[in-house]
Amino acid sequence: MIKQLDAALVKVNKMVGVDVNTPRVTKSKLQYSRYFTTVVGVGGLTLGIIGPSKSLLVLGTIGILSSIATTIEIKKF
């Protein structure tokens, strides 16, 4: 999915006439992203469960889902 998104961005940049260099994704960058979103997700879930803030619960859930999606992308890489 990352490669498809990158190809689409290159096409759009050519149509618009803009030269934007997007950073290339590496396996180590994806692993760092997975670690970071897991920590943020678990923290948000914990604070959302313990405290009265339901928005932290939602953000924590989104963080965990993001780390799962990143794990899937790492396996495809």
C-alpha positions in Angstrom: 0.0 0.0 0.0 2.9 2.4 0.7 4.4 1.8 -2.7 1.0 2.5 -4.4 0.6 5.7 -2.4 4.1 6.8 -3.4 3.4 6.1 -7.0 0.2 8.1 -6.9 2.0 11.0 -5.3 4.6 11.0 -8.0 1.8 11.1 -10.7 0.1 14.0 -9.0 3.4 15.9 -8.6 4.1 15.5 -12.4 0.6 16.6 -13.4 0.8 19.7 -11.2 4.4 20.4 -12.2 5.8 20.3 -8.7 9.0 18.6 -7.8 8.5 17.2 -4.3 10.8 14.5 -3.0 9.0 12.2 -0.6 11.2 10.4 2.0 11.6 6.7 1.1 10.2 4.2 3.6 12.6 1.7 5.1 12.0 -1.3 7.3 13.7 0.4 10.2 11.6 3.5 9.9 8.4 1.4 9.9 9.6 -0.5 13.0 10.3 2.8 14.8 6.8 4.0 13.8 5.3 0.8 15.1 7.1 1.1 18.4 6.0 4.7 18.8 2.4 4.2 18.0 2.2 1.1 20.2 3.5 3.2 23.2 1.1 6.0 22.5 -1.8 3.6 21.9 -1.2 1.7 25.1 -0.8 4.9 27.1 -4.0 6.4 25.6 -5.9 3.2 26.3 -4.6 3.0 29.9 -5.5 6.7 30.6 -8.8 6.3 28.9 -9.8 3.3 31.0 -8.5 4.7 34.3 -9.6 8.3 33.8 -12.8 10.0 32.7 -11.6 10.9 29.2 -13.2 8.9 26.5 -11.3 10.8 23.8 -8.1 9.3 25.1 -9.7 5.9 24.9 -10.6 6.5 21.2 -7.1 7.9 20.4 -5.5 4.9 22.1 -7.6 2.5 20.1 -6.6 4.3 16.9 -2.9 4.1 18.0 -3.2 0.4 18.5 -4.9 -0.1 15.1 -2.2 2.0 13.5 0.5 -0.3 15.0 -1.3 -3.3 13.7 -1.5 -1.8 10.2 2.2 -0.9 10.4 3.1 -4.5 11.4 1.2 -5.8 8.3 3.1 -3.3 6.1 6.4 -4.5 7.6 5.6 -8.1 6.7 4.9 -7.0 3.1 8.1 -5.0 2.9 
